[in-house]
C-alpha cells in the first residue's frame, strides 16, 4: 500500500528505478491506449471547399507595385465570377471578391482555369497593390 501511495504522489527522485517505472507506464499508456480506447479522433477524409475560398500567390513586382495572383472559384455563389457573365460583370465579381481581402487594388488581367473536361472551374486574377 505504501508503494502505491508513493507512486500516486510521485515521491521518488528523478533517476531512481521507481521514477523510471512511472515514466515508462505513462509512455506506454500514451502510445498503446489508442489501440484499445476509441477516442473518436479521426482525420477528415475530404475537406469540402467553400465557395468563398480564394488562393493568393505572390507574383513578384510590376514597376513600383507588388503583383499577386488571386485564384477565385468560378460559379460558387451569387457573387463569384462565372462563364455566363459578360466581361464587365466578371471583372466586377472578381473585384468584389478580391477587395475585401486586400483593400483597394488594380486588376491587371485575368485568365480562366480550365479542368480536364474543358469546364471553367476558377479564374486567376493578376492584381497590383
C-alpha positions, 0 to 999 in steps of 0.5 A, a space after each residue: 500500500 505504501 508503494 502505491 501511495 508513493 507512486 500516486 504522489 510521485 515521491 521518488 527522485 528523478 533517476 531512481 528505478 521507481 521514477 523510471 517505472 512511472 515514466 515508462 507506464 505513462 509512455 506506454 499508456 500514451 502510445 498503446 491506449 489508442 489501440 484499445 480506447 476509441 477516442 473518436 479522433 479521426 482525420 477528415 477524409 475530404 475537406 469540402 471547399 467553400 465557395 468563398 475560398 480564394 488562393 493568393 500567390 505572390 507574383 513578384 513586382 510590376 514597376 513600383 507595385 507588388 503583383 499577386 495572383 488571386 485564384 477565385 472559384 468560378 460559379 460558387 455563389 451569387 457573387 463569384 465570377 462565372 462563364 455566363 457573365 459578360 466581361 464587365 460583370 466578371 471583372 466586377 465579381 472578381 473585384 468584389 471578391 478580391 477587395 475585401 481581402 486586400 483593400 483597394 487594388 488594380 486588376 491587371 488581367 485575368 485568365 480562366 482555369 480550365 479542368 480536364 473536361 474543358 469546364 471553367 472551374 476558377 479564374 486567376 486574377 493578376 492584381 497590383 497593390 
